Amino acid sequence: MLESDGYLLDRFKTFYAGEYGVLTFVEDHGLMQNCEAAGHGDSGLYPGAGADTGNQRDTSIYPDFRYSQEIRNCDTHHNAGGYSGTDGNAVHIHDNNFYDNALGFTTDVFTAAGHPGFPQDSDLIENNNFYSNNFNPYVSGSDVVPTIPVPVGTGLWIAGGNDNVVRNNRFYDNWRRGTMLFAVPDQTVCGPAGVDPSQLAGCNPTAFPPSTSYRNQYYGNLMGRAPDGTVKPNGTGDLTTGRTDFWWDQYLGNTGNCWHDNTGKAGTASSVTSTPPSPFLPSACDSSSVGTVGPQQEPELLNCLADITFKTSTCPWFTTPSKP
């Protein structure tokens, strides 16, 4: 679905299409519902470059905040990514199941020049189940050929997004991490200084801090417990390797990101695991939340995001983590 204002995709299945099950691009007023997507090397469902109707909208075009697209009541599994939305702005994702993928959910800004919508912002991700995302498409003989580098064993990541809300979801049995949040420097997206800025509106190759990873909120999520109450942890709680419920890169100068009122595998706030550990994972959603550099996190990101050949010797993402 390309450059359309108004679409409905209802009661459908998309299996083994190669890279994407569904790709929508530059869309507004869209709805996907009652679906199943499996067997794709990028993602099962991909609403890319959605209309920028969220917090970073141009109010002369979009006077009021609203969600541009909605995805509900879908199962997406056995993909590299269950969902992917490069510059997927103001999408409402709710009441879905993301399971048996390498990475359950990604929204990101990994774009080539000309990809509209930068920087990503304003998704609402609520009342979903992200579980058992431990499928490894990088092993020899996989029936899914991966086209993106993602960390096997992870429920969700926000890779360079702003003003997203992740609330009232369940994350369990993801063997590496429940969620990840990290910044993406502008210069890695829009190119070096001197490149025509019109190629990617909003991108500044000299920006520091970067334009991404601000004011994202995680609250009311249930971590490490299945709906029947069975304990199924995300990762091991090993802060050395970062196998945790919540993982944040602490990029220098990022502000407003917060995690609060979440519960861990024991049904308590104190049983939530995180990198960085509490109290360095901010709970206040204001300017007191400031990134101060993650000494272990940044090297991992630099090595793995650049590894388009998926080498396990240089990046741990492409190896299946042991079960907690």
C-alpha positions in Angstrom: 0.0 0.0 0.0 1.8 3.1 -1.2 1.0 6.8 -0.7 -2.6 6.2 0.2 -5.0 8.1 2.4 -7.3 5.5 3.8 -6.9 1.7 3.7 -8.3 -1.4 5.4 -6.6 -4.8 5.5 -8.8 -7.2 7.3 -8.9 -11.0 7.9 -5.7 -11.9 6.0 -2.7 -14.1 6.2 0.7 -13.4 4.7 3.3 -16.2 4.7 6.9 -16.5 3.3 6.8 -13.5 1.0 10.6 -13.1 1.3 11.3 -9.7 2.9 7.9 -8.3 4.1 4.5 -9.7 4.6 2.8 -6.4 4.4 4.5 -3.1 3.5 2.7 0.2 3.7 4.6 3.4 2.9 3.7 7.0 3.3 0.2 6.2 4.6 -2.6 7.9 6.6 -5.9 6.7 8.0 -4.9 3.0 7.8 -6.1 -0.1 9.6 -4.7 -3.6 9.7 -6.6 -6.1 11.8 -7.4 -9.8 12.3 -4.3 -11.1 10.6 -1.4 -13.6 10.7 2.1 -13.0 9.3 5.0 -15.5 9.3 8.2 -16.3 7.5 9.7 -13.0 6.5 13.4 -11.9 6.4 12.6 -8.3 7.5 9.2 -8.3 9.2 5.7 -9.6 9.0 4.0 -6.2 9.2 5.7 -3.0 8.1 4.0 0.5 8.3 6.9 2.6 7.1 7.1 6.4 6.9 3.6 7.0 8.3 2.0 10.4 8.2 3.7 12.5 10.9 0.5 13.3 12.9 2.1 12.9 16.3 4.0 15.2 18.7 6.5 16.3 16.1 3.8 17.2 13.5 3.7 20.4 11.5 0.6 21.9 13.0 -0.1 23.9 9.8 -0.8 20.6 8.1 -2.0 18.5 11.1 -3.6 20.8 13.7 -4.4 18.1 16.1 -2.5 15.0 17.4 -3.9 11.8 16.2 -2.7 8.3 15.2 -2.2 7.8 11.5 -2.5 4.0 11.5 -3.8 1.2 13.7 -2.8 -2.5 13.9 -4.9 -4.8 16.1 -5.8 -8.4 16.7 -2.9 -9.9 14.7 -0.4 -12.7 15.3 3.0 -12.2 13.8 5.6 -14.9 14.3 8.6 -16.8 12.8 10.0 -13.6 11.2 13.3 -11.8 11.7 11.1 -9.0 13.1 7.4 -9.5 13.9 6.7 -5.8 13.2 9.0 -3.1 11.7 8.3 0.6 11.2 11.1 2.6 9.8 10.0 6.2 10.5 6.7 4.6 11.3 5.1 7.7 13.0 2.0 7.8 15.2 1.0 4.2 14.9 -1.4 2.6 17.4 -0.4 -1.0 18.0 -2.6 -2.9 20.4 -4.0 -6.4 21.3 -1.6 -8.3 19.1 0.7 -11.3 19.8 4.4 -11.1 18.8 6.1 -14.4 19.3 8.7 -16.8 17.9 10.5 -14.0 16.0 14.1 -13.1 16.4 12.9 -9.6 17.5 9.3 -9.2 18.3 8.9 -5.5 17.4 11.2 -2.7 16.0 10.5 0.9 15.2 13.6 2.7 13.9 15.2 5.4 11.8 17.7 3.2 9.8 16.9 4.9 6.5 18.5 5.8 3.2 18.5 9.4 2.0 14.9 10.4 1.0 13.0 8.1 3.4 10.4 10.5 4.8 9.2 10.9 8.4 12.5 11.3 10.2 12.8 11.2 13.2 10.3 8.5 14.2 7.8 9.5 16.9 4.6 9.0 18.8 3.7 5.3 18.6 1.3 3.9 21.2 2.1 0.3 21.9 -0.3 -1.2 24.4 -2.0 -4.4 25.6 0.1 -6.7 23.4 1.9 -9.9 24.2 5.7 -10.1 23.4 6.9 -13.6 24.2 9.3 -16.4 23.2 11.0 -14.3 20.5 14.0 -16.7 20.3 13.8 -17.8 16.7 17.2 -17.6 15.1 17.1 -17.0 11.3 20.9 -16.6 11.1 21.7 -20.3 11.6 22.6 -22.4 8.6 19.5 -24.0 7.0 17.0 -21.5 8.3 13.8 -21.4 6.3 13.8 -17.6 6.7 16.6 -15.6 5.1 17.3 -12.5 7.3 17.9 -9.1 5.7 18.3 -7.1 8.9 20.7 -7.3 11.9 18.5 -7.8 15.0 19.2 -9.4 18.4 17.8 -12.9 18.7 15.8 -13.3 21.9 14.4 -9.7 22.3 10.8 -8.6 22.7 10.9 -5.0 21.4 13.3 -2.2 20.6 13.0 1.5 19.8 16.0 2.2 17.6 16.1 6.0 17.5 12.6 7.2 18.2 10.9 9.9 20.2 7.7 10.3 22.2 6.7 6.6 22.1 4.6 5.1 24.8 5.0 1.4 25.7 2.3 0.5 28.3 0.3 -2.4 29.7 2.0 -5.1 27.7 3.4 -8.5 28.7 7.0 -9.4 27.9 8.0 -12.9 28.9 10.3 -15.7 27.8 12.5 -13.5 25.6 15.9 -15.0 26.4 18.0 -12.0 25.7 16.0 -8.9 26.7 12.5 -7.7 27.1 13.0 -4.3 25.6 15.8 -2.1 24.2 16.0 1.7 23.7 18.9 3.5 22.0 19.8 6.6 20.1 20.8 6.7 16.4 23.2 9.6 15.6 22.0 11.7 12.7 25.2 11.4 10.8 24.7 7.6 10.4 21.3 8.3 8.7 21.6 11.5 6.7 25.3 11.3 5.8 28.2 13.7 6.4 28.1 17.4 6.5 27.8 18.9 3.1 25.2 16.4 1.9 22.1 18.1 0.5 19.8 18.3 3.5 16.7 18.1 1.3 17.5 14.4 0.8 16.2 13.7 4.3 14.1 16.4 5.9 14.7 16.9 9.6 18.1 15.2 9.6 21.2 17.2 10.7 24.5 15.5 10.2 26.2 17.8 12.7 23.6 17.4 15.5 24.8 16.6 19.0 23.1 15.3 20.9 21.3 13.4 18.1 17.7 14.0 17.0 16.5 10.7 18.3 15.7 8.9 21.6 13.8 11.4 23.7 10.7 11.2 25.9 10.0 7.5 25.5 7.8 6.1 28.3 7.5 2.5 29.5 4.9 1.9 32.2 2.4 -0.6 33.5 4.2 -3.5 31.7 4.3 -7.0 33.2 7.7 -8.5 32.8 8.7 -12.2 33.0 5.3 -13.7 33.8 3.0 -15.5 31.4 -0.8 -14.8 31.5 -1.3 -17.9 33.6 1.2 -16.7 36.2 4.0 -18.9 35.2 7.4 -17.3 35.7 9.2 -17.0 32.3 12.0 -14.5 32.7 13.4 -12.2 30.0 17.1 -12.9 29.9 18.9 -13.9 33.1 19.1 -10.7 35.0 22.8 -10.7 34.2 23.8 -7.1 34.2 27.3 -7.9 32.8 25.8 -9.2 29.5 22.7 -7.0 29.7 20.2 -9.9 29.6 17.4 -8.0 31.3 13.8 -6.8 31.2 14.7 -3.2 30.2 17.9 -2.1 28.4 18.9 1.5 27.7 22.0 2.7 26.0 22.2 5.9 28.2 23.3 7.9 25.1 24.9 11.1 26.3 22.5 14.0 26.4 19.2 12.1 25.7 16.5 13.4 28.0 13.0 12.6 29.1 13.1 8.7 28.8 11.4 7.0 31.7 10.4 3.6 33.1 7.9 3.4 36.0 5.2 1.3 37.5 6.3 -1.9 35.8 6.4 -5.3 37.6 8.9 -8.1 37.3 8.8 -11.9 37.4 8.0 -12.0 41.1 5.0 -9.6 40.5 6.8 -6.7 42.2 8.5 -3.6 41.0 11.7 -4.7 42.8 12.0 -7.8 40.6 12.3 -5.9 37.4 15.8 -6.2 36.0 17.5 -3.5 33.9 20.6 -2.2 32.3 21.5 0.2 33.8 20.2 -1.1 37.1 17.9 0.9 39.3 18.2 3.8 40.3 20.1 4.7 37.2 17.2 3.8 35.0 15.1 7.0 35.3 11.6 6.8 36.6 10.8 10.5 36.2 9.5 11.6 32.7 11.1 15.0 32.7 14.4 16.8 32.2 15.9 15.1 35.2 16.2 11.9 33.0 19.5 12.4 31.2 21.8 9.9 29.4 25.3 9.8 30.8 26.9 7.2 28.4 26.6 3.4 28.6 30.1 2.0 28.7 29.1 -1.5 27.7 26.0 -0.6 25.6 27.5 1.6 23.0 30.3 -0.8 21.8 27.7 -3.5 21.4 25.6 -1.3 19.2 28.5 -0.1 17.1 29.7 -3.6 16.4 26.3 -5.2 15.7 24.5 -2.5 13.7 27.4 -2.4 11.3 27.5 -6.1 10.9 25.5 -6.7 7.8 27.1 -10.1 7.3 25.7 -11.4 10.6 29.0 -12.7 12.0 28.7 -14.3 15.4 32.4 -13.7 16.1 31.9 -9.9 16.2 28.3 -9.6 17.5 26.4 -11.7 20.1 23.0 -10.9 18.5 23.1 -13.7 16.0 23.6 -16.5 18.5 20.6 -17.9 20.4 20.9 -17.0 24.1 20.6 -19.8 26.6 17.3 -20.2 28.2 17.1 -18.4 31.6 
